Amino acid sequence: MMNNDSAFNSWDDNMAKSKKGSRPNMNPITKSDVDEAQAKWAAAIVAIGQAFTNGTNVKEVAEDQIAELYGYADGPVLFKPTKCKVRQFRATPAGALSYFVGNDYAPAGFPEDQGFAIAPFISVRFHNVDIVTGAGRAIAMGNYFFETTEGATVKVEYTFGYRRGAKGIVIDVHHSSLPYDPKPDCECE
């Protein structure tokens, strides 16, 4: 594991300015903190899918999970979901909600959203390549594996950034992508 506090200095300065001069909590985020945050995120994806399958209020479940896991209440969140082509970024809780449960359940101007988390998945497993830690900050990169109800496993690449928020460790960077496929679905120049 690497530690590079200086790599986060500009982020810290920008974060302090974005919240009316307040400084973020600079206590170190540890590998075990990241492991716990990832376990909570994995459980949330499964819970959203279960709510959909069981016919409970999937929108409410997803809203609660997004509020708990993501740092939208504390500052900016950079979220680039896996299955987005037209409007790739989700800078608001409403955008994240649309991605997780679909535009039909949470219309937020993202008609391509089919509801990633309502697939549903029965488990999500993280495999970190490494975690970089710093004062009040951590970044993890690797692959996560989503197990479908049919027993298939979907491999996705990720980068997650974490900071200390008002509710504890929250996600402020989330980038996911499918592994490179040498057969593109579009003609590129």
C-alpha positions as a Markdown table, in Angstrom:
| # | Residue | x | y | z |
|---|---|---|---|---|
| 1 | Met | 0.0 | 0.0 | 0.0 |
| 2 | Met | 1.3 | 3.5 | -0.9 |
| 3 | Asn | 1.0 | 6.7 | 1.1 |
| 4 | Asn | 1.4 | 9.9 | -0.7 |
| 5 | Asp | -0.1 | 12.9 | 1.2 |
| 6 | Ser | 1.3 | 15.4 | -1.2 |
| 7 | Ala | -0.8 | 13.9 | -4.0 |
| 8 | Phe | -3.9 | 15.1 | -2.3 |
| 9 | Asn | -2.8 | 18.6 | -1.5 |
| 10 | Ser | -4.7 | 20.2 | -4.4 |
| 11 | Trp | -7.8 | 18.1 | -3.7 |
| 12 | Asp | -7.7 | 19.3 | 0.0 |
| 13 | Asp | -7.3 | 22.9 | -1.1 |
| 14 | Asn | -10.2 | 22.7 | -3.5 |
| 15 | Met | -12.4 | 20.8 | -1.1 |
| 16 | Ala | -11.8 | 23.4 | 1.6 |
| 17 | Lys | -12.8 | 26.2 | -0.8 |
| 18 | Ser | -15.9 | 24.3 | -2.0 |
| 19 | Lys | -17.3 | 24.1 | 1.5 |
| 20 | Lys | -17.1 | 27.8 | 2.6 |
| 21 | Gly | -13.6 | 27.6 | 3.9 |
| 22 | Ser | -14.1 | 24.5 | 6.1 |
| 23 | Arg | -11.4 | 21.9 | 6.1 |
| 24 | Pro | -12.2 | 18.2 | 5.5 |
| 25 | Asn | -11.5 | 15.7 | 8.3 |
| 26 | Met | -7.8 | 14.9 | 7.8 |
| 27 | Asn | -7.7 | 11.8 | 9.9 |
| 28 | Pro | -6.1 | 9.0 | 7.8 |
| 29 | Ile | -8.3 | 6.5 | 6.0 |
| 30 | Thr | -7.0 | 3.0 | 6.4 |
| 31 | Lys | -7.1 | -0.1 | 4.2 |
| 32 | Ser | -9.6 | -1.6 | 6.7 |
| 33 | Asp | -11.8 | 1.6 | 6.3 |
| 34 | Val | -11.8 | 1.1 | 2.5 |
| 35 | Asp | -12.5 | -2.7 | 2.9 |
| 36 | Glu | -15.5 | -1.7 | 5.1 |
| 37 | Ala | -16.8 | 0.9 | 2.7 |
| 38 | Gln | -16.5 | -1.6 | -0.2 |
| 39 | Ala | -18.4 | -4.2 | 1.8 |
| 40 | Lys | -21.2 | -1.7 | 2.4 |
| 41 | Trp | -21.3 | -0.7 | -1.3 |
| 42 | Ala | -21.5 | -4.4 | -2.3 |
| 43 | Ala | -24.3 | -5.0 | 0.2 |
| 44 | Ala | -26.2 | -2.0 | -1.1 |
| 45 | Ile | -26.1 | -3.2 | -4.6 |
| 46 | Val | -27.5 | -6.6 | -3.5 |
| 47 | Ala | -30.1 | -4.8 | -1.3 |
| 48 | Ile | -31.4 | -2.6 | -4.1 |
| 49 | Gly | -31.8 | -5.7 | -6.3 |
| 50 | Gln | -33.6 | -7.6 | -3.5 |
| 51 | Ala | -36.0 | -4.6 | -3.0 |
| 52 | Phe | -36.8 | -4.7 | -6.7 |
| 53 | Thr | -37.3 | -8.4 | -6.8 |
| 54 | Asn | -39.5 | -8.4 | -3.6 |
| 55 | Gly | -41.6 | -5.5 | -4.8 |
| 56 | Thr | -40.7 | -3.2 | -2.0 |
| 57 | Asn | -40.0 | 0.5 | -2.6 |
| 58 | Val | -36.8 | 0.2 | -4.6 |
| 59 | Lys | -36.5 | 3.9 | -5.1 |
| 60 | Glu | -36.5 | 4.6 | -1.4 |
| 61 | Val | -34.0 | 1.8 | -0.7 |
| 62 | Ala | -31.6 | 3.2 | -3.3 |
| 63 | Glu | -32.0 | 6.7 | -2.1 |
| 64 | Asp | -31.1 | 5.7 | 1.4 |
| 65 | Gln | -28.0 | 3.7 | 0.1 |
| 66 | Ile | -26.8 | 6.6 | -2.1 |
| 67 | Ala | -27.2 | 9.1 | 0.9 |
| 68 | Glu | -25.3 | 6.7 | 3.1 |
| 69 | Leu | -22.5 | 5.7 | 0.7 |
| 70 | Tyr | -21.8 | 8.7 | -1.5 |
| 71 | Gly | -20.6 | 12.2 | -0.4 |
| 72 | Tyr | -23.1 | 14.3 | -2.3 |
| 73 | Ala | -24.1 | 16.0 | 0.9 |
| 74 | Asp | -20.5 | 17.0 | 1.8 |
| 75 | Gly | -19.2 | 18.2 | -1.6 |
| 76 | Pro | -18.7 | 17.2 | -5.2 |
| 77 | Val | -18.9 | 13.5 | -6.3 |
| 78 | Leu | -17.3 | 12.4 | -9.6 |
| 79 | Phe | -19.4 | 9.4 | -10.7 |
| 80 | Lys | -18.9 | 7.7 | -14.1 |
| 81 | Pro | -21.0 | 4.6 | -14.2 |
| 82 | Thr | -20.2 | 1.5 | -16.3 |
| 83 | Lys | -23.2 | 1.4 | -18.6 |
| 84 | Cys | -23.6 | 5.0 | -19.8 |
| 85 | Lys | -22.9 | 6.1 | -23.3 |
| 86 | Val | -25.0 | 9.3 | -24.0 |
| 87 | Arg | -24.8 | 11.1 | -20.6 |
| 88 | Gln | -21.8 | 9.4 | -18.9 |
| 89 | Phe | -21.6 | 11.3 | -15.6 |
| 90 | Arg | -23.8 | 11.5 | -12.5 |
| 91 | Ala | -22.9 | 14.6 | -10.5 |
| 92 | Thr | -26.1 | 14.6 | -8.4 |
| 93 | Pro | -27.9 | 12.1 | -6.2 |
| 94 | Ala | -30.8 | 12.1 | -8.7 |
| 95 | Gly | -28.4 | 11.1 | -11.5 |
| 96 | Ala | -27.0 | 8.3 | -9.3 |
| 97 | Leu | -30.5 | 7.1 | -8.4 |
| 98 | Ser | -31.5 | 7.0 | -12.1 |
| 99 | Tyr | -28.4 | 4.9 | -12.8 |
| 100 | Phe | -29.0 | 2.4 | -10.0 |
| 101 | Val | -32.8 | 1.9 | -10.4 |
| 102 | Gly | -33.5 | 3.2 | -13.9 |
| 103 | Asn | -35.1 | 6.2 | -15.5 |
| 104 | Asp | -38.5 | 4.6 | -15.2 |
| 105 | Tyr | -38.3 | 4.7 | -11.4 |
| 106 | Ala | -36.3 | 7.9 | -11.0 |
| 107 | Pro | -36.7 | 10.1 | -14.0 |
| 108 | Ala | -33.8 | 12.5 | -13.9 |
| 109 | Gly | -33.1 | 13.1 | -17.6 |
| 110 | Phe | -31.1 | 9.9 | -18.2 |
| 111 | Pro | -33.4 | 7.9 | -20.5 |
| 112 | Glu | -30.7 | 5.3 | -21.2 |
| 113 | Asp | -30.6 | 4.2 | -17.6 |
| 114 | Gln | -32.1 | 0.7 | -17.3 |
| 115 | Gly | -31.4 | 0.2 | -13.5 |
| 116 | Phe | -28.0 | -1.3 | -13.1 |
| 117 | Ala | -28.6 | -2.5 | -9.5 |
| 118 | Ile | -32.1 | -4.0 | -10.2 |
| 119 | Ala | -30.5 | -6.7 | -12.4 |
| 120 | Pro | -30.4 | -8.1 | -9.6 |
| 121 | Phe | -27.1 | -9.4 | -8.3 |
| 122 | Ile | -26.7 | -11.9 | -5.5 |
| 123 | Ser | -23.2 | -10.9 | -4.6 |
| 124 | Val | -20.5 | -8.3 | -5.3 |
| 125 | Arg | -16.8 | -9.1 | -4.6 |
| 126 | Phe | -14.0 | -6.5 | -4.7 |
| 127 | His | -10.4 | -7.3 | -5.7 |
| 128 | Asn | -8.2 | -4.3 | -5.1 |
| 129 | Val | -5.0 | -4.0 | -7.1 |
| 130 | Asp | -3.9 | -1.4 | -4.5 |
| 131 | Ile | -5.1 | 1.3 | -2.2 |
| 132 | Val | -3.4 | 4.7 | -2.0 |
| 133 | Thr | -4.0 | 6.4 | 1.4 |
| 134 | Gly | -3.5 | 9.9 | 2.6 |
| 135 | Ala | -4.8 | 12.4 | 5.2 |
| 136 | Gly | -8.5 | 12.2 | 5.0 |
| 137 | Arg | -8.4 | 10.4 | 1.7 |
| 138 | Ala | -8.0 | 7.0 | -0.1 |
| 139 | Ile | -8.2 | 5.7 | -3.6 |
| 140 | Ala | -8.8 | 2.1 | -4.5 |
| 141 | Met | -8.5 | 0.5 | -8.0 |
| 142 | Gly | -9.1 | -3.0 | -9.2 |
| 143 | Asn | -11.8 | -5.3 | -10.5 |
| 144 | Tyr | -15.2 | -6.1 | -8.9 |
| 145 | Phe | -17.2 | -9.2 | -9.7 |
| 146 | Phe | -21.0 | -9.2 | -9.8 |
| 147 | Glu | -22.7 | -12.6 | -9.5 |
| 148 | Thr | -26.1 | -12.7 | -11.3 |
| 149 | Thr | -29.1 | -14.8 | -10.1 |
| 150 | Glu | -28.3 | -17.1 | -13.1 |
| 151 | Gly | -24.9 | -17.9 | -11.7 |
| 152 | Ala | -22.9 | -15.8 | -14.2 |
| 153 | Thr | -20.1 | -13.5 | -13.0 |
| 154 | Val | -19.6 | -10.1 | -14.6 |
| 155 | Lys | -16.1 | -8.5 | -14.2 |
| 156 | Val | -16.0 | -4.7 | -14.1 |
| 157 | Glu | -13.0 | -2.4 | -13.6 |
| 158 | Tyr | -13.2 | 0.4 | -11.0 |
| 159 | Thr | -11.5 | 3.3 | -9.3 |
| 160 | Phe | -13.1 | 4.6 | -6.1 |
| 161 | Gly | -12.1 | 7.6 | -4.2 |
| 162 | Tyr | -13.0 | 8.0 | -0.5 |
| 163 | Arg | -13.1 | 10.9 | 1.9 |
| 164 | Arg | -14.2 | 11.5 | 5.4 |
| 165 | Gly | -17.7 | 13.0 | 5.3 |
| 166 | Ala | -20.2 | 14.0 | 7.9 |
| 167 | Lys | -21.4 | 10.4 | 8.1 |
| 168 | Gly | -18.0 | 8.7 | 8.0 |
| 169 | Ile | -16.2 | 7.4 | 5.0 |
| 170 | Val | -18.0 | 8.3 | 1.8 |
| 171 | Ile | -17.4 | 7.8 | -2.0 |
| 172 | Asp | -16.5 | 11.0 | -3.9 |
| 173 | Val | -15.0 | 9.4 | -7.0 |
| 174 | His | -16.5 | 6.3 | -8.7 |
| 175 | His | -15.4 | 5.3 | -12.2 |
| 176 | Ser | -16.4 | 1.9 | -13.6 |
| 177 | Ser | -15.8 | 0.4 | -17.0 |
| 178 | Leu | -16.1 | -3.0 | -18.7 |
| 179 | Pro | -12.8 | -4.6 | -19.6 |
| 180 | Tyr | -11.4 | -3.7 | -23.0 |
| 181 | Asp | -13.1 | -5.5 | -25.9 |
| 182 | Pro | -11.0 | -5.4 | -29.1 |
| 183 | Lys | -14.3 | -5.6 | -31.1 |
| 184 | Pro | -15.8 | -2.1 | -30.7 |
| 185 | Asp | -19.6 | -1.7 | -31.1 |
| 186 | Cys | -19.1 | 1.5 | -33.1 |
| 187 | Glu | -16.9 | 2.7 | -35.9 |
| 188 | Cys | -14.2 | 4.9 | -34.4 |
| 189 | Glu | -11.9 | 7.2 | -36.4 |
